[in-house]
C-alpha cells in the first residue's frame, strides 16, 4: 500500500468540470495549465496494450518536453448511449487510478460522460476539451480511434485540426501477443470463461479488484463459514462459480461469484471466505486476487450438501495455495 500511495501522490488524479459538474471524490478542475502529451480512452483493465500506448506517450512527451496526460471517461459511454450493450467491468474508477499510478503518468483526468457530452461534435471536442482546457500539444491514439457525436471524428480530422492549432497527432497499431490483439474485449471474454491464467498473460498481472466489505445476509456465518461480501460487484467480468483467491496479497481464501442458487438468490454477489481469519472487515476495502477457477456455481439439494462441498473447496484451496 505504501508504494501505491506514493505513486498516487506523484500522479494527479483530476475530474475536468463538464456541464457544471465533476465526478464525486475527485479533485475538480476547469483546465490544466501545463502543455501536455495526451492519449484518450476508457482504459478498462489497464492491460499490456494500454501500457504499450502509455510507454510510447511518455517517450514522445520527453522528446517534446511535455507533461503526460491520460484522458478517460466515467461512466463507460455505453452506459449512457446503449445500456443494454454495456460491457462487464474489469476495473472500478479507483482501481483504474491505482493501476495508472504505477505507470509514471503526470495526470489522469476523468470526464463525466453524460447525454449532453455525447452530442458534442468531434471538432469541438478537439478544440474545446483537448486544446483549450487540457493544453494538448501532442496527441497519441489507437489506429481506429473515433470520437465525437455519433463517432463522426477520425484520425484525419484530428490531424487537420492539430495542424491548424499547432499540435501533432500520431496513431499507433494495436499491441499483439502472439496472434492476439491485446484488448479489454479479449480479457473480458477470457475472464467470463474462467480462463484466469490466459487473462493474466494479457493483463500483464494477476486479475484483482479492491472493494469495500458490506453487510451481507449472514448466511455464511449461520452455516459456520463466514464470508466478506464485496460492494459493487454485480457487473464483474467473472464466470459464475468458485475461485481460489488471495486477500491482501497474503491471506488465502475461497470466493464465490454468482446468484447463490441454493438460497434462490436474485442478484450477483462476490463473497469471500478467508481461511483461518478472525476479525471484522466491515466497511474496509480489501484486495482480492483471483488465482484459479475451481468449479461452476450450481444449486445443491440441501444446505448440508452445500456445506460439504464448500469444505472440499477449502481443502483444495489449501493444497493449491499453501
N, C-alpha and C positions, 0 to 999 in steps of 0.2 A: 504493500500500500504506500510506503514511503516514496518509492520511485515513481509510482503513478501520480501521487500528489505533486511531486516536484515537476514532473513533465507537464501536468495541467497548469501549474503556476507559470511555466515558461510559455505555454501556448495560450493565447487569449481566445476564449470561447464567448462569442457575442451573438446577439439577435439584432438583425437590421430592422429598424422600425418600418412597418408597412401598413398602410391604411390606418395609421394612428396607433397601431398595436405592435407588441413584441411577444415573443414566446416566453411564457412564465418561467421563472427561476434562472433566466439567462440575463446577463448584462445587456441593457438596451442601448443601441447607438443609432444616430442618424446617418453617420458616414464613417469611413476610415480615412485617416489623414496621410498614411504612408502610401507611396506608389507601390503597386503590387503586381506580382505574377499570380494569376488566378486559374483555378480549374473548377468546373461546375459539375455536380452530380448528386445522386442520392447517397452513394457510398454505404449502402446497407451491407453489413458484414465486414467492411474494411479488409478485403481479401487481397491475394497476391496481385491481381490485376490492378486494384486501386493503388497498392504500394508501388507498382511499376510506374504508374502515371504520376504519383506524387514524387517519386525519386527523380523523374525527368523534370518535373516542375521545379524542384529545388536546384537542380543543376542550371536550368535556364535562368532562375532568379539570381543565382550567384553571378553568372556571366553578365547580368544586366544591373546588378546592384539594387535588386528589388526585394521587398518582403514577400513571403509566400502566404497565399490565402486560399482556403478551400471553401467554396460556397455550396451549401446543401439546403434542402427544403424539409419543412416539417409542418403538417404530417406528409406522408407519401402522397404525391399528386393524385394518384388513382383513388385515394380515399375521398377526394373531392370530385374528381371527374367521372369516375366509374367504380363506385364502391364494391360492386359485385366482382370486379376484376382485381381487387386489392390483393397483392401477394402476401403470403405469410411473412412474418417478421424475423429477420436474423438478429438484429440488434435494436435495443431501445436508443433513444436520444442520448442518454447518459453513457451507455456502453459504447456508442459510436465515438463520443468525445474522448473517452478514456483510451480507445484504440488509436484515434487520430493523434493524441498527445504523445504517443510513443514514436511518431514518425518525423519529429523535428520540424513541424509547421509553425509559422508565426501566428496565423489567425485561422480559426474555424468559425465561419459565420453561417448562422441558420436564418432562413427567411420563411416566415409563416405563409404556407401555401393555402389560399382560400379561393373562393369562386371569382372574386374580383381580380385577383392576381392572374388567374387562368385566362383572363380576357386581354392581358397586356400584349400588345403587338411586339413582334420579335425585335424590330429596330429600337423600340422604346426600352426594351429590356437591356439591350446593349448600351444604349446611351445613358439612360436614367439610373439604372441599377449598377451595371458594371463600371461604366466610365465616370459618371458624375459622383456616385456615392461610394463606390469601392475602389476607385482610383486604379483601374486596370491599365497596365502598360504592357502586359504580355498575357495572352490567353491560350491555355492548353486544353484541348478537349479530345474526346474519342472520335474515331473516324466517322461515326454515324450519328454524331450529336445533332439533335433537333431541339428547338426551343421556341418559346412564344406561343401566341394564340393558335390553337389547333396545330401546334408543332410546325408552323409555317417557316420558321427560320432554319437555315442550314449553314454549313461551313463557309460557303462562298459569300453569303450575306455578311457574316461576321468579318471576313477578310476585307470586304468593301468598306464596311463601317470603320473597321480598325485603321485602314489606310487613310480614311478621311480624318479621323480623330487623333491618330498617332499612336496606335498600339498594334503589336504583331499578333498574329493568330497562327497557331500550329496545331495540326491534328496528328494523333498517333494511332497506329494499328493496334488491334486487340492483343493482349498478352496471352500467349499459349503455353501450356504444359503438355508435352507430347502432341496429340492430335486435338486436344480440347482447348477451346477458348475459355479462359477463366472468367466466370461471371457469377453474379448473385443468383441468377436464374438456375444455373447448373448446381450451385451449392444448396439452394433451397430444395431442389429435386432429390439430391443425394441424402439430405437430412430427412426428408419425408419418407424415403425408402429405408431408413435405418442404416445407411452406409456411412457411418461416422468416420471411419478411417480414411475413406476417399475424400470426404468433405474436409477433413483436417489437412489433407495434401494441398487442396486448392485455397483454403483459408491461410495456410502458412502457419497454423497454430491449432491447438485443440479448440473445439467449439465450446464456449461458455456463455453464461448470462450472469448478471448481478441484479437481483431484485429484492424487494422488501418482503419480509416474512409477515403474513397477515393471519388473523384468526380464521381457523377452519371450522368444520362442524364437529370436531372432536372424535371422529370415528376411529382414527388411528390409535389414539390413546385408549379408547374403550376396548380395543382388541389387543392391547399390550404392545403396540408398535407405533409409538408417537411419530408424527410427521410434521415437517415445516411446510406450510402452504405458501407458495410464492405469488406475489401480486402481478397482475398484468401479463398473464401467460396464455390467454385464450387463443392467440394467433401465432404461436411459435411454429417454426418450421421443423417440427419433430414428428416422427412416426409415433402413433399411439402405442404405448407399451411401457416396458420396464427397462431401466438403464442402470449400469454401474456408473457411479459418479464420484468425483472428488469435490469436497466442500471446503472453500477457503484454502485450496491447494494441498491440504494435508489430511483432512478428515474423510474417511471412507463412508460412502452412502449408497442407498438404493433409492432410485427415483421412479415414480410412476407418472406418466403423462397421458391424460385422456379423460374419459367420462365416468370412470369407476362404475362399470355396468352392473357389478354385483349389488351396488346400492342404488341402481337406477338413476345415476347422475345425468344431468342435462347440460352441463357446462364443462368445457375442457379446463382442467386444472393441472398444475405441476405440484406434486407433493414429494418431499424428500425425507426419508428416514436415515438419520445419521447414526452409524454404528457406534456403540459404546460412548454415547454423548449424553450428558445431563446438563441442562441449563435452559434459560429462557431466551429464545431468539426473536420473540415477537417485536415487530417494528424495526428490527435491524436488517440491513442489507447484507445478503450473503452471496458469494460467488459459487456457482455450481458448474463444474466442468463435466461434460458428458464423455465418458471413456469408452463404453461399449453398450450396444443394444443387446439385451438379453432375450426378450420374448415379446410377442404382441399382447395387447390387452384383450382379456376375454372375461365373460361372465361365468362365475362359479355357481355351483348348485347350492352352496351354503357358505356362510361366513367362516365356518370351520375349515372348509376346503380352501378358501382364500388364505386363511392364516397359515395353513400348512405350506401352501405354495410360496408365500412371502418368506417363510423361514428357509425354504430351499433356495430362494433368490439371494437371501442374505448370506447363506453358506457359500454359494457360488461367487458372490462378490468378494467375500473374504479370501477365497482361493485365488481370485484374479488380481486383487489389489493389495494383498498383504505385504 
